[in-house]
Amino acid sequence: MSAGQIAALIAAIAFVVLVVLLAIPLLKLGRTLDEATVAIRKAHEGSAPLLVDAHTTLNSVNTQLERVDGITSNAKTVTSNVSVLTSLFTATLGGPLVRAAAFSYGLNKAIKARRAGRDGGAHSRGRRRGRAT
């Protein structure tokens, strides 16, 4: 064996060692990818029932929202009817009621003033008499 053949043999052995050292991480990486593939497959299988349940829930929510929409439209109609009735009441009975209340208030004040005038007048006459004597 010549020196060139020995160098080639050493280089070949070094290359085999290098290939073996690189093959170990590649095999581990392959196992990791296999495990990741299995995990993704399980996640995919487990997500199908979740998506079906989510679809059912969304359908139920949509049904409830349609009901709420009907309720709010009815409430809007009732509110507008109450507003119209309030306007009608104010226009027809509001003015006369205000006038009647003002009249009764004025009448009450007049009666109280007249009573105070009678009591106060007699009392003030008595004072005048007392002063004169």
Backbone as CSV, one residue per row, in Angstrom:
resi,resn,N_x,N_y,N_z,CA_x,CA_y,CA_z,C_x,C_y,C_z
1,MET,0.839,-1.170,0.000,0.000,0.000,0.000,0.880,1.227,0.000
2,SER,0.439,2.095,-0.831,1.230,3.311,-0.937,0.625,4.380,-0.034
3,ALA,1.344,5.458,0.078,0.905,6.563,0.941,-0.374,7.167,0.408
4,GLY,-0.577,7.219,-0.872,-1.803,7.775,-1.455,-2.997,6.901,-1.162
5,GLN,-2.778,5.567,-1.183,-3.877,4.657,-0.894,-4.279,4.736,0.583
6,ILE,-3.282,4.882,1.454,-3.561,5.016,2.897,-4.333,6.309,3.147
7,ALA,-3.959,7.378,2.461,-4.664,8.658,2.627,-6.086,8.539,2.107
8,ALA,-6.277,7.816,1.004,-7.610,7.622,0.459,-8.449,6.778,1.401
9,LEU,-7.830,5.743,2.020,-8.532,4.904,2.978,-8.939,5.693,4.211
10,ILE,-8.067,6.522,4.710,-8.375,7.382,5.873,-9.488,8.356,5.505
11,ALA,-9.435,8.914,4.327,-10.472,9.846,3.883,-11.800,9.121,3.750
12,ALA,-11.797,7.881,3.258,-13.033,7.117,3.111,-13.627,6.786,4.473
13,ILE,-12.760,6.401,5.420,-13.235,6.096,6.789,-13.807,7.363,7.439
14,ALA,-13.136,8.498,7.264,-13.618,9.758,7.816,-14.970,10.127,7.190
15,PHE,-15.101,9.846,5.891,-16.367,10.154,5.217,-17.488,9.250,5.753
16,VAL,-17.214,7.985,6.011,-18.205,7.066,6.571,-18.613,7.518,7.970
17,VAL,-17.620,7.916,8.780,-17.919,8.409,10.140,-18.787,9.669,10.052
18,LEU,-18.448,10.550,9.136,-19.229,11.783,8.957,-20.657,11.455,8.534
19,VAL,-20.814,10.486,7.620,-22.155,10.103,7.168,-22.942,9.496,8.326
20,VAL,-22.328,8.659,9.130,-22.997,8.043,10.285,-23.396,9.125,11.288
21,LEU,-22.483,10.073,11.549,-22.800,11.144,12.501,-23.940,12.037,11.999
22,LEU,-24.022,12.236,10.709,-25.122,13.033,10.158,-26.411,12.217,10.029
23,ALA,-26.295,10.906,9.926,-27.488,10.066,9.778,-28.283,10.006,11.077
24,ILE,-27.624,10.052,12.220,-28.323,9.971,13.514,-29.293,11.146,13.690
25,PRO,-28.863,12.407,13.513,-29.842,13.508,13.644,-30.941,13.446,12.581
26,LEU,-30.593,12.973,11.382,-31.622,12.868,10.341,-32.674,11.822,10.710
27,LEU,-32.255,10.717,11.306,-33.218,9.709,11.755,-34.105,10.263,12.871
28,LYS,-33.507,11.010,13.804,-34.302,11.620,14.883,-35.278,12.649,14.318
29,LEU,-34.829,13.405,13.342,-35.708,14.380,12.705,-36.861,13.683,11.984
30,GLY,-36.588,12.557,11.371,-37.646,11.780,10.705,-38.678,11.290,11.702
31,ARG,-38.225,10.794,12.877,-39.163,10.354,13.908,-40.002,11.524,14.425
32,THR,-39.338,12.666,14.580,-40.061,13.864,15.044,-41.133,14.259,14.040
33,LEU,-40.809,14.214,12.758,-41.795,14.537,11.732,-42.931,13.531,11.712
34,ASP,-42.635,12.258,11.952,-43.686,11.240,12.027,-44.625,11.533,13.209
35,GLU,-44.061,11.885,14.350,-44.880,12.207,15.525,-45.722,13.455,15.272
36,ALA,-45.137,14.424,14.613,-45.890,15.643,14.293,-47.041,15.325,13.347
37,THR,-46.792,14.441,12.390,-47.850,14.038,11.456,-48.984,13.341,12.198
38,VAL,-48.641,12.457,13.140,-49.661,11.767,13.932,-50.443,12.766,14.780
39,ALA,-49.752,13.720,15.386,-50.427,14.720,16.223,-51.376,15.584,15.392
40,ILE,-50.950,15.950,14.208,-51.812,16.766,13.328,-53.025,15.958,12.894
41,ARG,-52.826,14.671,12.602,-53.943,13.818,12.194,-54.959,13.690,13.336
42,LYS,-54.469,13.500,14.575,-55.371,13.405,15.726,-56.109,14.722,15.956
43,ALA,-55.389,15.817,15.805,-56.034,17.124,15.984,-57.107,17.343,14.928
44,HIS,-56.840,16.917,13.729,-57.823,17.050,12.651,-59.059,16.199,12.927
45,GLU,-58.831,14.965,13.407,-59.953,14.090,13.736,-60.759,14.646,14.908
46,GLY,-60.078,15.249,15.877,-60.764,15.813,17.042,-61.468,17.125,16.739
47,SER,-61.039,17.816,15.702,-61.647,19.119,15.407,-62.950,18.987,14.638
48,ALA,-63.179,17.882,13.984,-64.416,17.715,13.213,-65.655,17.794,14.105
49,PRO,-65.718,17.090,15.242,-66.892,17.242,16.120,-67.026,18.660,16.677
50,LEU,-65.901,19.288,16.951,-65.957,20.669,17.452,-66.570,21.596,16.412
51,LEU,-66.189,21.405,15.164,-66.749,22.246,14.104,-68.230,21.978,13.905
52,VAL,-68.645,20.743,14.034,-70.071,20.420,13.919,-70.845,21.079,15.061
53,ASP,-70.302,20.987,16.294,-70.959,21.626,17.437,-70.993,23.139,17.283
54,ALA,-69.924,23.717,16.766,-69.903,25.165,16.549,-70.947,25.570,15.521
55,HIS,-71.101,24.763,14.493,-72.115,25.050,13.471,-73.524,24.990,14.076
56,THR,-73.766,23.988,14.904,-75.066,23.872,15.577,-75.313,25.062,16.489
57,THR,-74.295,25.472,17.221,-74.423,26.623,18.121,-74.715,27.891,17.336
58,LEU,-74.030,28.091,16.227,-74.276,29.281,15.409,-75.691,29.295,14.846
59,ASN,-76.197,28.137,14.449,-77.581,28.077,13.971,-78.554,28.460,15.079
60,SER,-78.282,27.979,16.294,-79.143,28.319,17.433,-79.074,29.811,17.751
61,VAL,-77.885,30.366,17.698,-77.724,31.799,17.957,-78.446,32.622,16.900
62,ASN,-78.359,32.219,15.656,-79.063,32.930,14.586,-80.574,32.890,14.803
63,THR,-81.094,31.745,15.235,-82.524,31.638,15.520,-82.920,32.590,16.641
64,GLN,-82.117,32.628,17.692,-82.415,33.528,18.822,-82.327,34.988,18.393
65,LEU,-81.360,35.311,17.543,-81.234,36.692,17.072,-82.437,37.104,16.228
66,GLU,-82.971,36.182,15.459,-84.181,36.484,14.690,-85.349,36.772,15.627
67,ARG,-85.438,36.017,16.711,-86.502,36.264,17.697,-86.318,37.623,18.358
68,VAL,-85.094,37.917,18.727,-84.816,39.218,19.364,-85.119,40.349,18.399
69,ASP,-84.823,40.149,17.126,-85.137,41.171,16.122,-86.632,41.423,16.061
70,GLY,-87.426,40.361,16.119,-88.881,40.520,16.141,-89.352,41.261,17.373
71,ILE,-88.743,40.934,18.516,-89.122,41.604,19.766,-88.780,43.082,19.702
72,THR,-87.599,43.417,19.191,-87.219,44.832,19.132,-88.084,45.598,18.137
73,SER,-88.485,44.957,17.047,-89.363,45.665,16.114,-90.730,45.896,16.746
74,ASN,-91.225,44.929,17.523,-92.491,45.117,18.234,-92.369,46.210,19.289
75,ALA,-91.249,46.249,19.982,-91.038,47.302,20.981,-90.976,48.664,20.313
76,LYS,-90.382,48.729,19.141,-90.325,49.989,18.401,-91.729,50.440,18.009
77,THR,-92.553,49.502,17.575,-93.935,49.826,17.212,-94.711,50.320,18.431
78,VAL,-94.544,49.643,19.563,-95.232,50.057,20.788,-94.772,51.443,21.206
79,THR,-93.485,51.705,21.108,-92.953,53.009,21.485,-93.535,54.109,20.607
80,SER,-93.619,53.854,19.322,-94.180,54.879,18.433,-95.665,55.067,18.718
81,ASN,-96.383,53.996,19.040,-97.805,54.124,19.381,-97.990,54.929,20.661
82,VAL,-97.157,54.679,21.657,-97.234,55.445,22.907,-96.915,56.906,22.643
83,SER,-95.961,57.174,21.794,-95.617,58.558,21.458,-96.790,59.255,20.793
84,VAL,-97.453,58.562,19.870,-98.614,59.144,19.196,-99.739,59.386,20.194
85,LEU,-99.982,58.435,21.085,-101.034,58.609,22.094,-100.717,59.761,23.038
86,THR,-99.464,59.900,23.401,-99.072,61.014,24.269,-99.293,62.341,23.568
87,SER,-98.933,62.415,22.331,-99.152,63.649,21.562,-100.639,63.950,21.443
88,LEU,-101.424,62.918,21.195,-102.876,63.093,21.075,-103.471,63.547,22.400
89,PHE,-103.050,62.945,23.495,-103.546,63.337,24.812,-103.168,64.778,25.119
90,THR,-101.943,65.128,24.828,-101.485,66.494,25.089,-102.271,67.488,24.250
91,ALA,-102.521,67.128,23.004,-103.225,68.057,22.120,-104.691,68.207,22.517
92,THR,-105.352,67.111,22.901,-106.794,67.188,23.164,-107.117,67.518,24.606
93,LEU,-106.460,66.883,25.549,-106.824,67.071,26.950,-105.810,67.888,27.735
94,GLY,-104.639,68.032,27.222,-103.587,68.734,27.959,-103.928,70.186,28.207
95,GLY,-104.334,70.892,27.168,-104.662,72.318,27.301,-105.807,72.561,28.261
96,PRO,-106.946,71.882,28.089,-108.043,72.080,29.034,-107.696,71.686,30.464
97,LEU,-106.919,70.624,30.644,-106.532,70.235,32.004,-105.644,71.286,32.642
98,VAL,-104.738,71.859,31.870,-103.879,72.914,32.406,-104.730,74.121,32.793
99,ARG,-105.694,74.450,31.952,-106.572,75.582,32.263,-107.398,75.305,33.515
100,ALA,-107.923,74.076,33.629,-108.714,73.724,34.808,-107.853,73.753,36.058
101,ALA,-106.641,73.271,35.979,-105.744,73.303,37.130,-105.420,74.734,37.504
102,ALA,-105.173,75.574,36.515,-104.877,76.978,36.805,-106.094,77.663,37.426
103,PHE,-107.275,77.345,36.914,-108.488,77.939,37.458,-108.699,77.510,38.906
104,SER,-108.509,76.188,39.176,-108.712,75.715,40.547,-107.654,76.304,41.481
105,TYR,-106.440,76.478,40.998,-105.394,77.083,41.816,-105.755,78.536,42.124
106,GLY,-106.196,79.254,41.108,-106.578,80.653,41.323,-107.779,80.758,42.247
107,LEU,-108.749,79.877,42.089,-109.927,79.875,42.950,-109.532,79.569,44.386
108,ASN,-108.645,78.624,44.558,-108.164,78.272,45.895,-107.462,79.463,46.542
109,LYS,-106.605,80.131,45.764,-105.901,81.316,46.286,-106.902,82.408,46.669
110,ALA,-107.908,82.608,45.833,-108.898,83.650,46.108,-109.684,83.339,47.373
111,ILE,-110.056,82.075,47.546,-110.798,81.690,48.748,-109.934,81.882,49.983
112,LYS,-108.685,81.486,49.912,-107.784,81.671,51.054,-107.570,83.151,51.341
113,ALA,-107.433,83.948,50.290,-107.244,85.382,50.498,-108.497,86.001,51.112
114,ARG,-109.656,85.553,50.696,-110.903,86.105,51.243,-111.056,85.723,52.704
115,ARG,-110.720,84.453,53.018,-110.800,84.034,54.425,-109.795,84.810,55.261
116,ALA,-108.594,84.990,54.740,-107.580,85.751,55.467,-108.027,87.194,55.619
117,GLY,-108.730,87.739,54.626,-109.233,89.107,54.702,-110.283,89.246,55.786
118,ARG,-111.164,88.259,55.939,-112.190,88.310,56.977,-111.567,88.216,58.356
119,ASP,-110.678,87.228,58.516,-110.044,87.055,59.822,-109.108,88.216,60.104
120,GLY,-108.345,88.606,59.145,-107.384,89.692,59.333,-108.083,91.023,59.488
121,GLY,-109.213,91.218,58.792,-109.951,92.475,58.879,-110.541,92.658,60.263
122,ALA,-111.120,91.629,60.821,-111.705,91.731,62.162,-110.608,91.914,63.183
123,HIS,-109.567,91.265,62.968,-108.461,91.370,63.908,-107.828,92.759,63.820
124,SER,-107.695,93.280,62.620,-107.096,94.596,62.490,-108.046,95.683,62.998
125,ARG,-109.368,95.484,62.911,-110.316,96.449,63.472,-110.182,96.478,64.986
126,GLY,-109.986,95.311,65.562,-109.809,95.258,67.013,-108.571,96.003,67.454
127,ARG,-107.537,95.950,66.670,-106.311,96.673,66.991,-106.556,98.172,66.902
128,ARG,-107.314,98.550,65.882,-107.585,99.980,65.743,-108.388,100.506,66.938
129,ARG,-109.328,99.733,67.377,-110.110,100.131,68.523,-109.236,100.232,69.766
130,GLY,-108.352,99.292,69.891,-107.451,99.304,71.050,-106.553,100.524,71.036
131,ARG,-106.133,100.955,69.898,-105.269,102.097,69.788,-106.059,103.401,70.076
132,ALA,-107.304,103.377,69.642,-108.101,104.597,69.813,-108.433,104.812,71.273
133,THR,-108.608,103.763,72.002,-108.957,103.927,73.402,-107.769,104.103,74.210
